[in-house]
Amino acid sequence: MLDKLFRNDNLMRVPIILFTSYFFLHEVASLYTFLGHPSLALDKQFISALVARLSLIAFLGLLVFFHFTRSQPINQATGWQPRISALLGLTIGNFLLLLDRASLSPMLDIVSALFLIVGNYLCIVTLLHLGRSISIMAEARQLVTSGPYHFIRHPLYLAEQIATIGIFMQFMSWQAAILLGVHFFFQVMRMLNEESILLATFPDYLPYAKRTARLIPGVW
């Protein structure tokens, strides 16, 4: 019964859309509070922080849109491990946004914003190439090898990790460090699970995987 439930794509996209929409609205409210702060000055720190917040909001908005419009999968992973890994990889990093923000130096604030800008820009570019083929669970919809996928197999995960490190820098604490480590662990599990289902579905995936790095060219 539960296995059949998880395989119903129309039903499973609802909690994902609601979850992502919550953090989208959370960041919109946070931006409103940020802009209403009376001590803000129009300087490099303010501009970089503003662009970082706007790019994060744009990324979350695109996630909501593409999950709402994504196509039906043609193959799905079975068992609990791929599903649990996908759900934890999706959710744990977002909980950084619920921690108390750390008091950063102006330089660290700018570095954090730069990580967020780069990571979220790459997320947006990757999502525009991935489009309706986006998945949370290990599923196969269409083999995408264009754009950033021409160079690495998991550009969206790389972009998300860059942005997540930027978020982590704003909430630096031992709790945030644990969340970051656990988040990365389950993201790696998601990559491996997705590769297994894509390999089983698309004959062209094996030669594609042999000529591309998983995450960082020349490293892994």
Buried (B, 14 or more C-beta within 10 A) or exposed (E): EEEEEBBEBEEBBEEBBEBBBEBBEBBEEBBEEBEEEEEEEEEEBBEBBBBBBBBBBBBBBBBBBBBBEBEEBEEBBEEEEBBEBBBBBBBBBBBBBEBEEBEBEEEBBBBBBBBBBBBBBBBBBBBEBBBEBBBBBBBBBBBBBEEBBEEBBBBBBBBBBBBBBBBBBBBBBEEBEEBBEBBBBBBBBBBEBBBEBBBEBBEEBEEBBEEBBBBEEEEE
